[in-house]
Amino acid sequence: MKKLSVIMPVYNEKDTILAIIKSINDVYIPGIEKEIVLVEDFSTDGTKELLKDLKYENLKIIYNENNSGKGASIRKGLAEAKGDFVIIQDADLEYNPQEYKKLIEPLMREDADLVYGSRFLRKPFIWKTYYLANRVLTLLSNIFTGFNLTDMETCYKCFSRNALEKMLPHLKANRFDIEPEITAVVAKLGLKIIEVPISYCRRSYKEGKKIGFKDSFQAIWTIIKLF
């Protein structure tokens, strides 16, 4: 039986953390077992306390001793992953784990080394400001990498074991710049990405969204400095 590792960085997500873990465990893919590698990034809202009461056999929790950032937490989780396939999952409810199957299938057929879940292949979005920012970053990434992606910033990046082992030594980003860094590293290694359409339920800053415009500038610098 093949294994899927779900890497989940978590910071101040007490309102959604229990629901997303349950949602992941509710996913059934024939021939696939799951492990969840959760990296708790020194939350201050009670998330840590909620996690200490959880008892799932397939859940491994790593507690950071200080707030290290999303990228650092993802890298730590990736280093612990044991699966044949590895996917990154945010701890909110914006992305639906029931779509894991469509992300894994191209890897099982060996059609690609990585599969990105694109929020923009399915339908246009009404949140025009954020759509525009994403399109600019994706376009800039495409110019430097030679890819033709529609959603470089997507959370849903799914890797084969072989791709992960090649990529991991080259990943250095500590914060949201991990997204363009992964794509740049993939390009430099000559790995193949394909995209599949996914659904997306965006939350507001009032609901806990953390990425902002300053992160866009950091992403631009990351793209440029890596080439």
C-alpha positions in Angstrom: 0.0 0.0 0.0 1.2 3.5 -0.9 1.4 6.3 1.7 0.4 10.0 1.4 2.1 12.4 3.8 0.1 15.5 4.5 2.4 18.3 5.7 0.5 21.0 7.7 2.1 24.1 9.2 -0.1 25.6 11.9 -0.1 29.0 13.5 -3.0 30.4 15.5 -5.7 28.2 13.9 -7.8 27.2 17.0 -11.1 27.8 15.1 -10.3 25.4 12.2 -7.6 23.0 13.3 -9.8 20.2 14.6 -12.1 20.4 11.6 -9.3 20.3 9.0 -7.6 17.3 10.8 -11.0 15.4 10.8 -11.5 16.4 7.1 -8.1 14.9 6.2 -8.8 11.7 8.0 -12.2 11.4 6.3 -10.5 11.2 2.9 -10.6 7.8 1.4 -8.3 6.9 -1.6 -8.2 3.2 -2.5 -4.7 1.8 -2.0 -3.5 4.9 -0.1 -2.9 5.3 3.6 -2.3 8.7 5.1 0.0 10.2 7.7 -0.4 13.8 8.9 2.8 15.7 9.9 1.7 18.8 11.7 4.2 21.5 12.7 2.8 23.7 15.4 4.6 27.1 15.0 4.4 28.4 18.5 0.7 29.5 18.4 -0.6 31.9 21.1 -4.3 31.5 20.6 -4.9 28.1 22.3 -4.2 26.0 19.2 -1.3 24.2 21.0 -3.5 23.2 23.9 -6.2 21.8 21.6 -3.6 19.6 19.8 -2.3 18.1 23.0 -5.7 16.4 23.5 -5.8 14.8 20.1 -5.3 11.1 19.7 -4.9 9.9 16.0 -2.5 7.1 15.3 -1.5 8.6 12.0 -0.9 12.1 13.4 2.6 13.3 14.3 2.9 16.7 15.9 6.1 18.7 15.9 6.2 21.7 18.3 8.4 24.6 17.3 10.1 26.3 20.3 9.5 29.7 18.7 7.6 31.2 15.8 9.8 30.2 12.8 7.4 31.0 9.9 5.4 29.0 7.4 8.4 28.1 5.2 10.5 26.9 8.1 7.6 24.8 9.3 7.0 23.3 5.9 10.6 22.4 5.5 10.6 20.7 8.9 7.5 18.8 8.0 8.9 17.7 4.6 12.0 16.4 6.3 9.8 14.1 8.5 7.5 12.9 5.7 7.7 9.1 5.1 5.1 8.9 2.3 5.4 7.9 -1.4 3.5 11.1 -2.1 3.6 14.4 -0.1 1.1 17.2 -0.1 1.1 20.6 1.7 -2.1 21.5 3.5 -3.0 24.8 5.1 -4.6 24.6 8.5 -7.6 26.7 7.6 -10.6 25.5 5.5 -9.8 27.2 2.2 -8.7 24.0 0.5 -10.7 20.8 0.4 -8.8 17.5 1.2 -11.4 15.6 -0.7 -9.5 16.7 -3.8 -6.3 14.8 -2.8 -7.2 12.0 -5.2 -7.0 14.2 -8.3 -3.6 15.6 -7.2 -2.1 12.1 -6.6 -3.4 10.4 -9.7 -0.9 12.1 -12.2 2.0 11.1 -9.8 0.7 7.5 -9.7 0.7 7.4 -13.5 4.2 9.0 -13.4 3.0 11.8 -15.7 4.7 14.4 -13.6 7.1 14.9 -10.6 4.8 17.5 -9.0 1.1 18.4 -9.3 -0.1 21.9 -8.4 -3.8 22.4 -7.6 -4.8 25.6 -9.5 -7.6 27.8 -8.2 -7.8 29.6 -11.5 -8.3 26.8 -14.0 -11.9 26.2 -12.9 -13.5 29.7 -13.0 -12.7 33.4 -12.7 -12.6 34.9 -9.2 -14.5 37.9 -7.9 -11.7 38.9 -5.5 -10.0 40.9 -8.2 -7.2 42.5 -6.1 -5.9 39.2 -4.8 -6.4 37.6 -8.2 -4.3 40.3 -9.8 -1.5 40.0 -7.2 -1.3 36.3 -7.7 -1.3 36.6 -11.5 1.6 39.1 -11.4 3.6 36.8 -9.2 2.8 33.7 -11.3 3.7 35.6 -14.5 7.0 36.7 -13.0 7.8 33.2 -11.9 6.9 31.8 -15.3 9.3 34.3 -17.0 12.2 33.1 -14.9 11.3 29.4 -14.7 10.0 28.8 -18.2 6.8 27.2 -16.8 3.3 28.1 -17.9 1.6 27.9 -14.6 -1.7 29.6 -13.7 -1.3 29.5 -9.9 2.3 29.4 -8.6 1.1 30.5 -5.1 -1.3 27.6 -4.5 -1.0 25.8 -1.2 -1.7 22.4 -2.9 1.6 21.3 -4.1 1.9 17.5 -4.3 5.3 15.8 -4.8 6.5 12.3 -5.6 9.0 10.9 -3.1 11.8 11.2 -5.7 11.0 14.9 -6.3 10.9 15.6 -2.6 14.3 14.1 -2.0 15.8 16.1 -4.8 14.2 19.4 -3.7 14.5 19.3 0.0 18.3 20.1 0.3 17.8 23.3 -1.8 14.8 24.8 0.2 15.9 27.6 2.5 12.9 30.0 2.8 11.3 30.5 6.2 8.1 32.4 5.5 5.6 32.7 2.6 8.5 33.0 0.1 8.5 29.2 0.3 5.9 29.1 -2.5 8.1 30.8 -5.2 11.2 29.1 -3.9 9.7 25.6 -4.4 8.8 26.4 -8.0 12.2 27.9 -8.7 14.0 24.9 -7.3 11.8 22.6 -9.3 12.7 24.5 -12.5 16.5 24.4 -11.7 16.3 20.6 -11.1 14.5 20.1 -14.4 11.4 18.5 -12.7 8.0 18.4 -14.4 4.9 20.2 -13.0 1.4 19.8 -14.2 -1.7 21.6 -12.8 -5.2 20.3 -12.0 -8.2 22.5 -11.2 -9.3 22.6 -7.5 -12.0 24.4 -5.6 -11.2 27.2 -3.2 -13.1 29.0 -0.4 -11.1 32.1 0.5 -11.3 33.5 4.0 -11.0 37.1 5.0 -8.3 38.7 7.2 -11.0 39.0 9.9 -11.4 35.3 9.8 -7.6 34.7 10.2 -6.0 35.1 6.8 -2.3 36.0 7.3 -0.6 36.6 3.9 -0.4 40.2 2.9 1.0 42.6 0.3 4.4 42.8 2.0 4.7 39.0 1.3 4.2 39.7 -2.4 7.3 41.9 -2.4 9.3 39.2 -0.6 8.0 36.7 -3.2 9.2 38.9 -6.0 12.7 39.2 -4.5 12.8 35.4 -4.0 12.0 34.8 -7.6 14.6 37.2 -8.9 17.4 36.2 -6.5 17.2 32.5 -7.3 18.0 33.1 -11.0 
